C-alpha cells in the first residue's frame, strides 16, 4: 500500500463573516496516479473534515483495462461509501457525518492511469450548542479545523447564566496560546499563534446553555505536487519570473533601423509591439539568451533589452481554484456581501457606469454565460490569433505544473466583478493568457495597447510577474497618455507587490476581508494605492466547469471591483480627466489603517458611494 497523506490542495480563502461565524470557502484535493496489474496497490488521500461538510468525489480513468475502486473511510475506521466500476467515471456526493480525519482510498485491478478529485465544501457557519449544566463543571468541546485552515478566533455566548474560557488545545493535545477578551455573558478569544489543521478541543466552565461560534481564516495554502505514476518525481511549481526561451524584447534609439539591427545580428523579427517601441526578436543561433542580452547592452543603438518574461495570475502561485457553488445565481453575485461592504447599493442610484468600457486583459471572457447577456463587446484573442476572445480550454499542461486548464474561468470571474461594481458598463475582453492563466510580457503589453485603441476607458490587469517588465510599463504609459487608467492586482505574495502593480502608473489594488482586515495572502507595501474585498467573492464560471457560479479569492478579484468603481466615477464626473477621476476615487476611501497596523494596503478601502457624491 502507498500511503500519501495530504497530496494536493487547491483553495479559495475564508473570512470571518459579518456578525460572527465561520465563513469557510472550500478545498479541492486531487490524486493523479496509476494502477498496476497484480500489484494490489492503494493510493490514499487523508484530510480533515468537519461535520456537515459536503464532499463531492469524481474518479475518471483512461480506456485501458483498469477497474478502479473508490472508498471513503471515516474517522472511526467505518466505511462511509465504496464504489467500483469498470467503465466510465465515478461521481459521488456525500455529507460528512462527524469531525475528524477521513481517508479517500483509490485501488482496484488492471493497469491504467486515473485521476480522482475530491471537492470539500464546509458549512458557511459552524455553531455548536451544548448545555454547560448547573454544577459549574468544566465541559470540553471538540471540533475539526480542515487543512490547511488555521483557527484565529473563538467566541462564546451564554443564553442563560455565564460561560468562561478554560483552555484551548490543538492536535496532539498541544496548548494553543490565546488572548481572552471578557464579554457580557461570554468571551472572545484571539489566537496569538494560529493553530491547525486537525481536531481541537475547547474547554469552558459555567452554567446555562452557550452557543460557541468558531471563526476560521486561511493561512497561505499548501503548494505541493505529487504524481503517483510509478517512477515520477514531484514537479516543482513554476514561477512566473522565467522568460520565453530564445526570445528577447529590444527597443532601439530613434535613429536606428530595426531591419538593419536584425540583419546585423542575424536575428529574426517576431513582431513589433505598437505604442511601446519594443520588438520581439529571436536570439541568434549559437548564442544563449543571456549572451545576446550582454551584446545588446553594449550596443549604442539599443536603449532597452529584456527577456520576454512569463506572466501569470496571482492565484497561480497558490494553485488556487474556484469553489463551485450550485446555490449561487445572478442575484447572489450582484448583491453579494462585498458589494454592500463598499457601498455599491448607495452608489448605483447616482451612477451605474453606463457606457463606460472596461477592458479585461486576461484569459478571455465567456460571452454566452447568461450573466453577461448584452454586456460583452467584440474583443481580440492574442493567444489564438483571432477576434473571438472567449475562454478556451486546450487540455494541455502549458505551464509545466502537472495540471491543465487551471486558469480556465479566471477572466470570466474577473469581468463579472467589474460589472458587480458597474452594472451599466461594457466589458471589452482581451485574451492574453492561456487556459493555464499564463502568458508573456510582450503579449500583455500588446493587449493593453489594443484595448486602448479599441476604446477602453479602464484597463484591468489581474496578472503579474516577480520581475520588472519595461515593455508593460511602456504600454501603461501609452494608456496614461490617452487618459486611460490601468488597474492592477497587487499580487498574492503576502509581502511585496508584483510587477506591474509596483509601477507608479498602475492603480495597485490589495485585498481585504469584509471587515477591512488584510487578506492573509495579499501583497502589500508602499506602492499599493487602495484595497478592495478579495476573499470568498462570488461570480460566474464557464458552465463546463460543472456549475454556472462559484467562489474565488485573490487580489485578482479585488482589482475589478476597483475598475468598476472607477467606471462609476467616470460616468458621474465625465468633465474630469483620467487622473482626476482616479484621484477622486483615492480621496474618498475608508481608512482601515487601525485594522492593519504595520501593513501598507494603500490609502484605504475603496468606497465608490463616497466617490460619486
Residue, then its C-alpha position, 0 to 999 in steps of 0.5 A: x500500500x502507498x500511503x500519501x497523506x495530504x497530496x494536493x490542495x487547491x483553495x479559495x480563502x475564508x473570512x470571518x463573516x459579518x456578525x460572527x461565524x465561520x465563513x469557510x470557502x472550500x478545498x479541492x484535493x486531487x490524486x493523479x496516479x496509476x494502477x498496476x496489474x497484480x500489484x494490489x496497490x492503494x493510493x490514499x488521500x487523508x484530510x480533515x473534515x468537519x461535520x456537515x461538510x459536503x464532499x463531492x468525489x469524481x474518479x475518471x480513468x483512461x480506456x485501458x483495462x483498469x477497474x478502479x475502486x473508490x472508498x471513503x473511510x471515516x474517522x472511526x475506521x467505518x466505511x462511509x461509501x465504496x464504489x467500483x466500476x469498470x467503465x466510465x467515471x465515478x461521481x459521488x456526493x456525500x455529507x460528512x457525518x462527524x469531525x475528524x480525519x477521513x481517508x479517500x482510498x483509490x485501488x482496484x485491478x488492471x493497469x491504467x492511469x486515473x485521476x480522482x478529485x475530491x471537492x470539500x465544501x464546509x458549512x458557511x457557519x459552524x455553531x455548536x450548542x451544548x448545555x454547560x449544566x448547573x454544577x459549574x463543571x468544566x465541559x470540553x468541546x471538540x471540533x475539526x479545523x480542515x487543512x490547511x485552515x488555521x483557527x484565529x478566533x473563538x467566541x462564546x455566548x451564554x443564553x442563560x447564566x455565564x460561560x468562561x474560557x478554560x483552555x484551548x488545545x490543538x492536535x496532539x493535545x498541544x496548548x494553543x496560546x490565546x488572548x481572552x477578551x471578557x464579554x457580557x455573558x461570554x468571551x472572545x478569544x484571539x489566537x496569538x499563534x494560529x493553530x491547525x489543521x486537525x481536531x481541537x478541543x475547547x474547554x469552558x466552565x459555567x452554567x446555562x446553555x452557550x452557543x460557541x461560534x468558531x471563526x476560521x481564516x486561511x493561512x497561505x495554502x499548501x503548494x505541493x505536487x505529487x504524481x503517483x505514476x510509478x517512477x515520477x518525481x514531484x514537479x516543482x511549481x513554476x514561477x512566473x519570473x522565467x522568460x520565453x526561451x530564445x526570445x528577447x524584447x529590444x527597443x532601439x534609439x530613434x535613429x536606428x533601423x530595426x531591419x538593419x539591427x536584425x540583419x546585423x545580428x542575424x536575428x529574426x523579427x517576431x513582431x513589433x509591439x505598437x505604442x511601446x517601441x519594443x520588438x520581439x526578436x529571436x536570439x541568434x543561433x549559437x548564442x544563449x539568451x543571456x549572451x545576446x542580452x550582454x551584446x545588446x547592452x553594449x550596443x549604442x543603438x539599443x536603449x532597452x533589452x529584456x527577456x520576454x518574461x512569463x506572466x501569470x495570475x496571482x492565484x497561480x502561485x497558490x494553485x488556487x481554484x474556484x469553489x463551485x457553488x450550485x446555490x449561487x445565481x445572478x442575484x447572489x453575485x450582484x448583491x453579494x456581501x462585498x458589494x454592500x461592504x463598499x457601498x455599491x447599493x448607495x452608489x448605483x442610484x447616482x451612477x451605474x457606469x453606463x457606457x463606460x468600457x472596461x477592458x479585461x486583459x486576461x484569459x478571455x471572457x465567456x460571452x454566452x454565460x447568461x450573466x453577461x447577456x448584452x454586456x460583452x463587446x467584440x474583443x481580440x484573442x492574442x493567444x489564438x490569433x483571432x477576434x473571438x476572445x472567449x475562454x478556451x480550454x486546450x487540455x494541455x499542461x502549458x505551464x509545466x505544473x502537472x495540471x491543465x486548464x487551471x486558469x480556465x474561468x479566471x477572466x470570466x470571474x474577473x469581468x463579472x466583478x467589474x460589472x458587480x461594481x458597474x452594472x451599466x458598463x461594457x466589458x471589452x475582453x482581451x485574451x492574453x493568457x492561456x487556459x493555464x492563466x499564463x502568458x508573456x510580457x510582450x503579449x500583455x503589453x500588446x493587449x493593453x495597447x489594443x484595448x486602448x485603441x479599441x476604446x477602453x476607458x479602464x484597463x484591468x490587469x489581474x496578472x503579474x510577474x516577480x520581475x520588472x517588465x519595461x515593455x508593460x510599463x511602456x504600454x501603461x504609459x501609452x494608456x496614461x497618455x490617452x487618459x486611460x487608467x490601468x488597474x492592477x492586482x497587487x499580487x498574492x505574495x503576502x509581502x511585496x507587490x508584483x510587477x506591474x502593480x509596483x509601477x507608479x502608473x498602475x492603480x495597485x489594488x490589495x485585498x481585504x476581508x469584509x471587515x477591512x482586515x488584510x487578506x492573509x495572502x495579499x501583497x502589500x507595501x508602499x506602492x499599493x494605492x487602495x484595497x478592495x474585498x478579495x476573499x470568498x467573492x462570488x461570480x460566474x464560471x464557464x458552465x463546463x466547469x460543472x456549475x454556472x457560479x462559484x467562489x474565488x479569492x485573490x487580489x485578482x478579484x479585488x482589482x475589478x471591483x476597483x475598475x468598476x468603481x472607477x467606471x462609476x466615477x467616470x460616468x458621474x464626473x465625465x468633465x474630469x480627466x483620467x487622473x482626476x477621476x482616479x484621484x477622486x476615487x483615492x480621496x474618498x476611501x475608508x481608512x482601515x489603517x487601525x485594522x492593519x497596523x504595520x501593513x501598507x494596503x494603500x490609502x484605504x478601502x475603496x468606497x465608490x458611494x463616497x466617490x460619486x457624491 
